[in-house]
Amino acid sequence: MADDSSTPLNNKIQGLIASPLHTLLVAGIWAANTYLAAMRAGQSRAGLGPSRTAIYLRTMVFELVMLGVVAFGVWLRGMSLQTIFGQRWRSTLQMFRDLGLGVLLWIAATVVTSLLGGHQSGDSANREVAFLLPQTSREMLLWILLSITAGICEEAIYRGYFQRQFSGLTRSVPAGIILSAGMFGAAHAYQGMSRALVIVVSGLLYGAFAEWRRTVRPGMFGHTIQDAIAPALLRLTGH
């Protein structure tokens, strides 16, 4: 029997959609941004940070760049974007099916996270993210654009890329879901630790759903809806 000790690592690890080195690079970018987001959030709460418009635009640019970096790594592996997004729609019916599934996923995630966050008062829940909430029509329009960007990019990055990579590296689908959900929550730690823990649970639900459906497209719809209406829900629970 031939000795396979010299087989490249990438060939030994099954299920990887990019090289481990690329994942290390993406994780490094993620870690730097997570740290900077926490620093800037503290400044914004003290009234020293940038305007909400600047925050929204910067966040959109960063997430699009991150998605580009992820897509490049997948391309280097010789795979298509369907690897992180799932099979493309072949009919309008398929699109509406994923939309419907996304709405159901959003409802389920909202119910679960509301139960978990029920111990927080409305004022307490709002205090950590008040600096982010849109106040004008222009900011609301940018918020909706940001929600769409986040819905697409974050689902592709966390559920389409990190989850697949971690599942391959650990040879465990549950581990992939848990690790990517943990990173998803940590990336939102600037919103407060209690909210970040709730977001971890939301990430677990979205991750399990993506694994079941083998696509992140329903999650993109659910994520977008969840983010887009968040300001209205936070104001309702805050009064």
C-alpha positions in Angstrom: 0.0 0.0 0.0 1.3 3.4 -0.9 2.3 5.8 1.8 0.1 8.9 1.7 1.9 10.8 4.4 3.0 13.3 1.8 -0.5 14.0 0.6 -1.3 17.7 0.7 -3.4 18.8 3.7 -6.1 20.2 1.3 -6.6 16.7 -0.2 -6.8 15.0 3.1 -9.5 17.2 4.5 -12.8 16.4 2.9 -15.5 19.1 2.1 -13.3 22.2 2.1 -14.3 24.9 -0.4 -11.2 27.0 0.1 -7.7 26.4 1.5 -7.2 26.4 5.3 -4.7 29.3 4.7 -7.4 31.3 3.0 -9.8 30.7 5.9 -7.1 31.9 8.3 -6.8 35.1 6.3 -10.6 35.6 6.3 -10.8 34.9 10.0 -8.0 37.5 10.6 -9.9 40.1 8.7 -13.0 39.2 10.6 -11.2 39.5 14.0 -9.7 42.9 13.1 -13.1 44.2 12.1 -14.8 42.7 15.2 -12.3 44.5 17.4 -12.7 47.8 15.5 -16.5 47.6 15.6 -16.5 47.2 19.4 -14.1 50.2 19.7 -16.1 52.4 17.4 -19.4 51.4 19.1 -18.0 52.7 22.4 -17.0 55.9 20.8 -20.5 56.3 19.2 -22.2 55.7 22.5 -20.1 58.5 24.0 -21.1 60.8 21.1 -17.6 60.8 19.6 -18.1 58.3 16.7 -19.0 58.9 13.0 -22.5 59.7 11.8 -25.0 56.9 11.2 -24.7 57.5 7.5 -21.0 56.9 7.6 -21.5 53.8 9.8 -24.0 52.3 7.3 -21.9 53.0 4.2 -18.7 51.7 5.8 -20.4 48.6 6.9 -21.8 47.9 3.5 -18.4 48.4 1.8 -16.7 46.1 4.3 -19.2 43.3 3.9 -19.1 43.5 0.1 -15.3 43.4 0.3 -15.4 40.4 2.7 -17.7 38.6 0.3 -15.3 39.3 -2.5 -12.4 37.9 -0.5 -14.4 34.8 0.3 -15.5 34.4 -3.3 -11.9 34.7 -4.5 -10.8 31.9 -2.2 -13.6 29.7 -3.4 -12.6 30.5 -7.0 -9.0 29.6 -6.4 -10.3 26.2 -5.2 -11.9 25.8 -8.7 -15.5 26.1 -7.4 -18.3 28.4 -8.4 -20.3 30.9 -6.3 -23.1 28.3 -6.0 -20.8 26.6 -3.5 -21.5 29.4 -1.0 -24.9 30.5 -2.1 -26.5 27.2 -3.1 -28.1 26.2 -6.4 -29.3 29.1 -8.4 -33.0 29.6 -9.0 -34.3 27.9 -12.2 -37.8 29.3 -12.0 -39.8 32.1 -10.3 -41.5 29.4 -8.3 -38.2 28.4 -6.7 -37.5 32.0 -5.7 -40.9 32.4 -4.1 -40.4 29.0 -2.3 -37.2 30.3 -0.8 -38.9 33.6 0.1 -41.6 31.7 1.9 -39.1 29.5 3.7 -37.1 32.6 4.6 -40.2 34.2 6.2 -40.9 31.0 8.2 -37.2 30.9 9.3 -37.4 34.6 10.4 -40.6 34.0 12.4 -39.0 31.0 14.1 -35.8 32.9 14.9 -37.8 35.9 16.2 -39.9 33.7 18.5 -36.9 31.9 19.9 -34.7 34.9 20.4 -37.6 36.9 21.9 -38.0 34.1 24.5 -34.3 34.1 25.2 -34.1 37.9 25.4 -37.4 38.3 27.4 -35.5 39.0 30.6 -34.3 42.3 29.2 -36.4 45.4 29.5 -37.1 47.3 26.4 -34.9 50.3 27.5 -32.0 47.9 28.4 -32.3 46.2 25.0 -32.3 49.5 23.1 -29.5 51.3 25.1 -26.6 49.3 23.5 -27.8 49.9 19.9 -29.5 53.3 20.1 -26.6 54.9 18.2 -27.3 52.6 15.2 -31.0 53.2 14.8 -32.0 55.4 11.8 -33.7 58.7 12.6 -34.4 60.3 9.2 -35.9 59.1 5.9 -32.5 59.1 4.3 -31.0 57.0 7.1 -34.0 54.6 6.9 -33.4 54.1 3.2 -29.7 53.4 3.8 -30.7 51.1 6.7 -32.8 49.0 4.3 -29.9 48.9 1.8 -27.6 47.8 4.6 -30.1 45.1 5.6 -30.2 43.7 2.1 -26.4 43.8 1.9 -26.1 42.1 5.3 -28.7 39.5 4.4 -26.8 38.5 1.3 -23.2 38.9 2.5 -23.4 37.6 6.1 -25.4 34.5 5.1 -22.9 33.7 2.3 -19.9 34.4 4.6 -21.0 32.7 7.8 -23.4 30.0 6.6 -22.1 29.5 3.1 -18.3 29.8 3.8 -17.3 29.6 7.4 -19.8 26.8 8.2 -18.7 24.7 5.3 -15.0 25.3 6.1 -15.3 24.5 9.8 -17.4 21.4 9.0 -14.6 20.2 6.7 -11.8 21.1 9.0 -13.4 19.4 12.0 -15.1 16.7 9.9 -18.3 17.5 11.9 -21.3 19.3 10.6 -22.6 20.3 14.1 -19.2 21.7 14.9 -19.3 23.7 11.8 -22.7 25.1 12.6 -21.7 25.9 16.2 -18.3 27.6 15.3 -19.8 29.7 12.6 -22.7 30.8 14.8 -20.2 31.7 17.5 -18.3 33.9 15.1 -21.6 35.4 13.9 -22.5 36.4 17.5 -19.0 37.6 18.3 -19.1 39.9 15.2 -22.1 41.6 16.8 -20.6 41.9 20.3 -20.6 45.7 19.8 -24.3 45.5 20.4 -23.8 44.2 23.9 -23.0 40.7 25.2 -26.6 39.8 26.0 -27.7 40.6 22.5 -24.6 38.9 21.0 -25.5 35.6 22.8 -29.0 35.8 21.4 -27.6 36.4 18.0 -25.5 33.2 18.4 -28.7 31.2 18.9 -30.2 32.9 15.8 -27.0 31.9 14.0 -27.5 28.3 15.1 -31.0 28.2 13.7 -30.0 29.8 10.4 -27.0 27.4 10.2 -29.0 24.3 10.8 -31.6 25.5 8.2 -28.9 26.2 5.6 -27.4 22.7 6.2 -30.9 21.1 5.8 -31.8 23.0 2.7 -28.2 23.0 1.2 -28.5 26.6 0.4 -28.3 30.0 2.2 -30.9 31.7 -0.1 -33.9 31.3 2.3 -31.7 32.6 5.1 -30.8 35.7 3.0 -34.5 36.5 2.8 -35.1 35.9 6.5 -31.9 37.8 7.6 -32.8 40.8 5.4 -36.4 41.0 6.8 -35.1 40.6 10.4 -32.6 43.4 10.0 -34.9 45.7 8.0 -37.7 45.8 10.6 -35.4 45.7 13.7 -35.6 49.5 14.3 -39.4 49.3 14.4 -39.4 46.3 16.7 -36.8 47.9 19.0 -38.8 51.1 19.3 -42.0 49.1 20.0 -40.3 47.1 22.8 -38.7 50.3 24.1 -42.0 52.1 24.9 
